[in-house]
Amino acid sequence: MKMSDGGFRPGYNVQLATDTESQVIVGLSVSNRGTDQGEALGVEEQVAQRTGKHPGAYLIDGGFVDLKDIEALERREVKVYAPPKENGGREVRYQCGAAGTQGVVAWRERMETEEAKAIYKERARLWRGMCERLDEGSIRSGAV
């Protein structure tokens, strides 16, 4: 797997989906891809399969942002909370390609609101808590 220093070594990229209230892990993916981009949809599908429904909202790290995934999630009525990628100040042309789809436009407009920005800020706190519990070994397995 390609590492952040540019080298290649054996490694794994682990994705976790947790319920934000209970912090129960409801989705898990392990790959040897060096990027998170494009991983969100597969993990959300696991959540839907395990729980019997799609989540009403999906709070994801900016590295997961993939416009096709966002469009698919929004079509399932899953509100995505993830920061749009920086584009160097260039104008976004919504009418072109994946950037112009209804779901992607709705996501971009949502993420411009103060409410969505506040929701996204919670991701860091939730993730820190999950990492602490993983480090402590206090997470136990169980059927979902």
N, C-alpha and C positions, 0 to 999 in steps of 0.2 A: 504494500500500500504506500502511496506517496505521502510523505510526512511534511509538516509545515516548514521544515528546514530545506525542502527540495529533494531530500534523499528518499530512497525506497527501503522499507523494512517490513517484516511481517507485522501485521497489526489488524485491528478490528474497529469498526465504527458502529457503536451501539446507540440505538434510538429507543427512548422510553416515552410512552404516553401515559400520563397520570391524570386521575380525576383531581381537579384543583381543590375541591373541598376536603375529600378524605385522603388525598394523596396516594390512593391505591393505584398500583401500576396496572393498566388495562390494555396496554399494547407494548410490544417489544420487537425490535428488528436488529439483526446483526449482519453486517456486510463488510466487505473489504474495500468498498468504495471510499475514496479520500474526500468525498464531499457529502454534505447533507442534502443538497439540492435534489429535488425529485423524490425524496424519501417520505414526505408527509402523507401522501395519498395512500400508500401501502399500509402505513401504521394506522391511519384512520379506518381503513377497511377492516383491520383486525379488531379495532375497538367496536365497530358496528357488528361484526360477526359475534364477538364475545358477549356483548351487552344486548344485542337484538335491536339496536337503534343507532342512528348516526347522532353524534353529539350536536347540541345546538350551537356550540361555539368551539373553536379550535385555536388555542394560543400556541403559536409556534415561533421558534427562533428564526431570525432573519436569514440564516444560512439555508433554511428549508425552502425559501421562496422560489417557486417555480410557477409561472403564470398558467400553464396547463393544469397543474394540480389545483391551483386556487380556483380556476374556472369550474373544474369538476366538483370540488367541495362546495362551492357556492350554489351550484345546480342542485346539490343534495340538501340545500338549505342549512348548510353548516357555515356559520359566520366565522371567517378567518381573521385572526388578529396577529399580524406580523408586519414588521416595518417594510415599506417599499424600499427597494434598493436605490442607493444614491446614483444619480445619472449625470453628475457633473454639471448640473444646472440646465441641461438640455430640456427642451419642451417635450412632454410626453404626448405622442400622437395616438389618442385613444381609438381612432377609427381604423388603425392598422394592426393586422395580425392578432396575436393573443392578447396584446395590451388593450385592444378595443372591444373585447367581449364583455357582455353584461356583468358577469360575475367579477371580473377583474376590475372593471370600473367601479362597481359597488364597493369592493374591498379597498381600493385606493381612496375613494371618498370617505369611507368609514374611518380609515386610518388618519385622515386629516382632522378628525374631531378630537376634542380634549378627552372625552369619555374613552375612546379607543386607545389613546395614548396612555391614559391612566391604567387601563386594563393590561396593556402590554408591559408596563413597568412592573407589574406583579410577577411576570415570568421569572425575573432574576431572583426574587425572594423565594418563590416556589422551588426553583431549580436548586438554589443553595441548600434549602431544607432537605430536598431529595438526596443531594450529594452527601450531606452530613449523615443521613440515615444509612446510605450505602456504605460509607466509610466505617460507621459504627457497627455494621453488621446487624442492624436492628430490623431489617426488612426480611419478612418470612414469606414463603411461598404458600399458595392456596389456590383452589379452583375458582375460576371466574365463571 
